Amino acid sequence: MTMIENNLGQIHARMAAACAQANRPVTSLQLLAVSKTFGADAVREAVLAGQRSFGENYIQEAVDKIAAVRAMALPGGEALQWHCIGPIQSNKTRLVAENFDWAQTVDRLKIAERLSAQRPAGMAPLNVCIQVNVDGGATKSGVIPQDALALVEAIARLPRLMLRGIMSIPDDTPDFEAQCAVHKKAAAIFDEIKACGLPGLEQFDTLSMGMTGDLEAAVAAGSTMVRVGSGVFGRRTYSTPTP
Ligand SMILES: *Cc1c(COP(=O)(O)O)cnc(C)c1O
């Protein structure tokens, strides 16, 4: 067994235990393996261990990696799912629209409009999550909670995007109760948007939160997708280019 295969097993065990603790079926929770800074070989290893969805932060690094693993034969014509989870600048929207299946970090209408306009006609609509700055960090990206619904409403009208949910990246804290408190805020925003009955939200089903260090708290609060990097691939040991 490879290290990555072993790590994936441990993360799935943590996910299953957290779901059991929260009285949720394990099928209500997905694992996004965050492969930023790791090479195509690490991704291939994870794919061979059954992982299909990958998250990337740095667009150019991701585009090269996606191309490198594209030729992998998967059983039954399955495809890998690539999620952009890093900041998206205007000059990178075309690369995201042409290469990714999901963009989870949309926090401005202008970026959403560019992604919709640039999504190639031959591809399925780009799945989008609104990034919400739940804990109010002033320097962080993400729409403030009060503006989330208006942004959702505007994005739901864009033809080449499919609004899938919200994502959050709260500040790091080792304290479980503090983790739960901030994840519950994100869950409340998610529930509120889902309940508002807007057209275009038929597939609004994804609450992306929880990483290696706060997976359990995120699942307790209702996360449907945890984004796990170091827990799957090991410690990130080299610095990365700024996006
Ligand atoms: C790097 C990253 C992760 C994974 O973090 P780990 O602590 O390594 O699990 C998840 N989400 C985002 C947005 C990231 O940038």
Ligand as a Chemical Component Dictionary entry (heavy atoms), coordinates in Angstrom:
data_LIG
# 
_chem_comp.id                   LIG 
_chem_comp.type                 NON-POLYMER 
_chem_comp.pdbx_formal_charge   0 
_chem_comp.three_letter_code    LIG 
# 
loop_
_chem_comp_atom.comp_id 
_chem_comp_atom.atom_id 
_chem_comp_atom.alt_atom_id 
_chem_comp_atom.type_symbol 
_chem_comp_atom.charge 
_chem_comp_atom.model_Cartn_x 
_chem_comp_atom.model_Cartn_y 
_chem_comp_atom.model_Cartn_z 
_chem_comp_atom.pdbx_ordinal 
LIG C1 C1 C 0 -4.646 24.141 1.038 1  
LIG C2 C2 C 0 -6.124 24.235 1.162 2  
LIG C3 C3 C 0 -6.870 23.179 1.721 3  
LIG C4 C4 C 0 -6.241 21.947 2.335 4  
LIG O1 O1 O 0 -5.622 22.263 3.538 5  
LIG P1 P1 P 0 -5.000 21.115 4.483 6  
LIG O2 O2 O 0 -4.877 21.784 5.790 7  
LIG O3 O3 O 0 -3.702 20.736 3.875 8  
LIG O4 O4 O 0 -5.967 19.993 4.506 9  
LIG C5 C5 C 0 -8.253 23.305 1.726 10 
LIG N1 N1 N 0 -8.874 24.404 1.222 11 
LIG C6 C6 C 0 -8.185 25.427 0.695 12 
LIG C7 C7 C 0 -8.922 26.590 0.140 13 
LIG C8 C8 C 0 -6.804 25.372 0.646 14 
LIG O5 O5 O 0 -6.127 26.418 0.141 15 
# 
loop_
_chem_comp_bond.comp_id 
_chem_comp_bond.atom_id_1 
_chem_comp_bond.atom_id_2 
_chem_comp_bond.value_order 
_chem_comp_bond.pdbx_ordinal 
LIG C1 C2 SING 1  
LIG C2 C3 SING 2  
LIG C2 C8 DOUB 3  
LIG C3 C4 SING 4  
LIG C3 C5 DOUB 5  
LIG C4 O1 SING 6  
LIG O1 P1 SING 7  
LIG P1 O2 DOUB 8  
LIG P1 O3 SING 9  
LIG P1 O4 SING 10 
LIG C5 N1 SING 11 
LIG N1 C6 DOUB 12 
LIG C6 C7 SING 13 
LIG C6 C8 SING 14 
LIG C8 O5 SING 15 
# 
